[in-house]
Every structure is written in structure tokens, then in C-alpha cells.
Amino acid sequence: MSSAPQQPPQPAPASLGPRWSYAVLILAILFVLMPFLFWQSTWFGKPLTEKQLQESFQDEKRPRKIQHALSQVADKIARGDSSAWRWYPEVVRVARHPVDEIRITAAWVMGQDNQVPEFREALRGMLADANPMAARNAALSLVRFEDTSGRDKILEMLRPYAQKAPQGGTLSHRLKLGDAVNPGTLLARLQAAGGEIEARSQVPGTVQRWLVADGAAVAANEEVVLIAPSPEMVWEALRALFLIGQPEDLPEVDRYVQGVFTMPDSVREQARLTAAAIRKRSGSE
């Protein structure tokens, strides 16, 4: 009986040289390391030493460093750490910073300690801030001081926001009705003689209605689109009005009691509680 023909021996797979092995190893490490480094650079929970806090507050080239420092001061306040007081002048200083995100964060931080007159004064000044989120954060923080001077800004949070064109030009829509947006979301582009300019949302919410047709010419500061408020924005406003709302605010609040499309049940329940609190304060229950 003849035996099966023998297969010729297969050559052993060529091994990678040491240089290629190192390259593969480095690539594998980068796949793990790069996401970690990105997360670490954008995470504000990493504790900072007092020296690092000082350096971060002074780092004008990297605004996120200042935001990180502000977040750390807020954490100190929440823990009852008296070392936070040292940084209060820095918080007030950066509340006038040219970068919007820093002012927005500073307004929130100042609401964490309602025993500081300098914070209250700075927050009142921020009610006139050109950025709506900075002004709204200031209004919400003032409620912690039992200060009602930001009530109009809080009521604005219950209404659609009219986004304006940053300059004149031909408008090209980017989003459709119902699309969700956050501060910084690209809404449209403007073609002008000097080139293309982007129009980005300043508030969170959804695109409710375009006020200008796609391809139409618009002027600088012309209202171009209505942004319906986000559920989170409405809920925060209703919580504030629970404490400072007046009888003349009830039509805005009752609209949410009746139910507004896209708003969750939690918003409707908060609206009901807020309306009841306002009526009780005014003796109209």
C-alpha cells in the first residue's frame, strides 16, 4: 500500500525585526495613551495644588486651565474648605475675561457661596453680558443670594431665543427644523465680500423656525433663527421662579403646566410646583 505523498515542508513565517516590533508596540501604547491624555486634558476633576491653581488662573494662553481652576474653587466651596477664600478675587477678576466660556463658568462658581458681597456685585454686572449663557448663569446664581434682579433673564430662558447674524452676507442654512443644538453648534454660514463667516448657536435647544430664507441676504445683527429652549434650561428657570417668581410670571409658567411638545414630564411637574408656589406667595391660591 503506497503511502500518501509527503507535503514539502512549509517555510517558517518570517519574524518581524526588532525595529518593527518596537513600532507595533509603540502604536499599541498610543492607542491606549492618546484617549487617556485627551480625557485628562479636558477633565476638571484632577486636583490642583495651590501653586498649580495660581499658575492656571494666570494662564491666558490656555482658557481651559482657567476653567479648571474655577472648577477646583467650586469643589473647595462645596467641601467647606476655607482655602477657597484665597481665590475669590481671582474668580471676580476672570468674570470679566474676554473668553465667553470663562465668564460662564465664573458666574456659576460665584453662585456657590452666597455670603460674598463681591460675588453678588459682580453677578449683577454680568446680567448685561453680551453672551446669553453668562447672563443667565449670573441670574440663576443671584437667586442663591435671594436677589431677584435677574428675573427677566430667567423668564427669557422659558422662551425661544432669536439668534442674530454675526455680520451681513448671504445666509446658507445648515440645520433643519427640530435639530438639537448646543452653544457653539454651527447653525449657518454667511458669504460676504471678506469671505465665509460661521453663525453658531449661543444657547442650547432645538431649531424652531428660520426667520430668513435659505440663500437670502441678511444684515449684521439681524435675527435669523429661533432656538426653542432645551428641557434642562427650562427646568432650571422654573426652579428659580419657584423661589422668586411673581404673579405676572404665571402665564409663562402655566404654559409648561399645560404641557409643551418635546418637554419631558419632569418639566411639567416642576412647572406645576412653581405655579403653586407663586400663587401661594401672592395669596391667590
Buried (B, 14 or more C-beta within 10 A) or exposed (E): EEEEEEEEEEEEEEEEEEEEEEEEEEEEEEEEEEEEEEEEEEEBEEEBEEEBBBEBBEBEEEBBBBBBBBBBBBBBBEEEEEEBEEBBEBBBEBBEBEBBBBBBBBBBBBBBBBEBEEBBEBBBEBBEBEBBBBBBBBBBBBBBBEBBBBBEBBBBBBBBBEBBBBBBBBBBBBBEEEEBBEBEBEBBBBBEEEEEBEBBBBBBBBBBEBBBEEEBBBEEEBEBBBBBBBBEBBBBBBBBBBBBBEEEBBEBBBEBBEEBEBBEEEBBBBBBBBBBBBBEBEEEE
